[in-house]
Amino acid sequence: MSKIPTHYPVKYKCGHTASTDLSKVPPSRRAQAARSDFYATKAGKDQNGMICPKCFKEQRTADTKSFLNQLMLDTEAFETEHDLPSLEGTDRMVSSGLVDSARRDRYTVLSTLLGGDTEYPDNRDDVLGAAQALTWAGWWANTLSYRIRKDNDYGQEEFYTLVIDGAEQEAKRDKSDHVVAENPHDWNPNEPE
């Protein structure tokens, strides 16, 4: 077994040190490679280099959480400004976060349609009235969620068509046929009928 080391320490700008595998570098050049700027420190000159993978993951999680919090604040302000009713959903939809996700979807779609560079400046009231009628969170999640919009490359024309059509369909739908129970087979045998 060779006593020539294959793992050397790498210092990151966050102050953490990790081991890097240099086994693919020829043994005669490992020590030199380990002292090189590339392997010896990923902190870079003047500490403007890389942070370790653990710190990167924590920072990315914090950035995502911060972004979603700001998006929710923007959503709430938009809903208040445009008198949008709260979205309805089952208890499971609320607890899983689907209702909040649908609120963010509604905000991003409506801010595109009602923004300054809209193709439909004369139809702002129609869009807003239609959006106020669409209170079921499932409609926003199933029709205009971020993934659906991205996969289908939807733009303002599609947003406008879907929101107006959705409101028309919602007006025709019998409100009494809306199923509230999550599982129709959920029953308690000890409960009297």
N, C-alpha and C positions, 0 to 999 in steps of 0.2 A: 504494500500500500504506500502510495506516494505521500511524502510529508509536505509537498508543495500545496499551499492552501488554494482552495477553489472559491471560497467566499470571502469577500472583503466588505468592510463597513462603508456605507454611503450616508452622508449627512445631508439632510433636507433643510430648507430655510425655516421650517417651523421648529427646528431644534431637535427633531427626532432623528435617530440613526437606525438604519435598516441594513440588512446584509444583502449584498448583490452577488449573484452567481457568475463567476468568470470562467467556468469550466470549459467554455467553448473557445476561450482565448488560449493560444499556445502557452504551455507552462513557462517557457523562457521569457514571455512578455507579460505575464499576469501581474507581477509586482509593479512593473512600469505602468501598465494600463490602470491598475488600482490607484496609482498616484496621479493619473491624468485628471484634468478638470472634468471630463465627462463622467468618470466613475467615482472619483474621490468625493465630490460634492455635487449635489443637484441643487444646492442652495443658490449657486450662481454667484457671480461677482456682485458685490453690494447687496447681497441677500434678495435678489430679484428673480430667483429661480423657482424651482418646484417645491411644493409641500408634499408630505408623505401621503400614501394612498388612504390611510385612516383619516387624516385631517381633511383630505380632499372630499371624502365621502361625507364627513360631518358637515363640512362647509356647504356641499351641494344640497344636503338635506335641509339645512337652515335656510339656504337661498330659496329652495322650493317652497318651504313653509311660509317664508316672508312674502314670496310672490303670491301665493294663494290667499294669504291674509289681506294683502293689498287689493287683490282682485275682488275679494268679498266685500271690502269696504267700498270700492268703486261700484260694485253691484248694488249695494244697499243705497248708496247716494243716488244712483240712476233710478232705482225703483221708487224712491221718495220723490225725486224730481218729476217723474212721469206718471205718478199715481198708479203704479202697477200693483195689482193685488198679489198677496202671497200665494205661492204655488201649493197645491194640494197633493197629497200622496198618502199611501198607507203608512202604518207605523214602521213597517220594515223599510220602506223607501226613505223615510226620515232617518231612521237609525243607521242605515248603510251609507248615508251621505248623498244619495241619488237626488234628493230634492235640492240640496245646495248646489250640486253639480248642474242640475237643470236650470237653477237660477243664474249661474255663471254663463251657461249656454245662451239663455234668453238675453242676458246683458250683452254678450259679445255680438249676437246677431242683431239685436235692436240698435246697438250703438253704431253698427255698420250701416243699417238702414236709415237711422235718424241723424247720422252725423252730417257734417258740413259738405262732404263731397259725394252725397248720395245722388243716384240716378233718378230718384223718385221724390223730388222736393215737394211736389204738389200733393202727394199721397201720404204725407206724414201722419195726418189724422186718421186715415184709413188703417195704416200699419199699427198705430198706437191703439186704436179701438180694437183691432183684431187681436193684438197681443194681450190686451186687458181681458178679452174673452177666453183666452187659452190659459186656464188656471191649473190644468192637470200636468204635473211634473213629468209624467210618463210620456206625454206628447213631445215635450221639448227634448227629453233624453232619447227617445226613439226616432225622432225626425231630424233634429238639428244639433245633435251632440257634436263635439269637436271632431271626433274620429269620422263620423259620417260626412261632415262638411269637408274635411280634409281628403278623405278617400274619393269623394265624388266631385271635388274641386268646385264646390258651390261658390257662387258670387251673389251680388245684390239681387239680380233678377230671380235666382232660385229662392233666395231668402224671402223676397217679396211674395212670390207665387205660393210658397209653402205656408207662410204665416196667414195670408188671406184665405187660402183654401182650408187651412186648419180651423180657422174661426168659423167659416161657413159650415164645415162638417160638425163642429162643436155645437153650433146653434141648432142643427137638425137632430142631434143625438138626444135620445130620451135619457134624462138624468137619473131616472129610477133604475135603469139597467146597468148602472155602474157597480161593479163588484168591489166590495170593500175588503172582504175576507181574503187573506193571502192564500189559504189552502182550503178548498171546499171540502176536503176529506178530514179536516181537523175536527174531531169530535171527541167528546168525553162520554164514555159508556155509563158513568155514574150520574150523569146529569139528566134530570127528567125532561122528557120531550114536551 
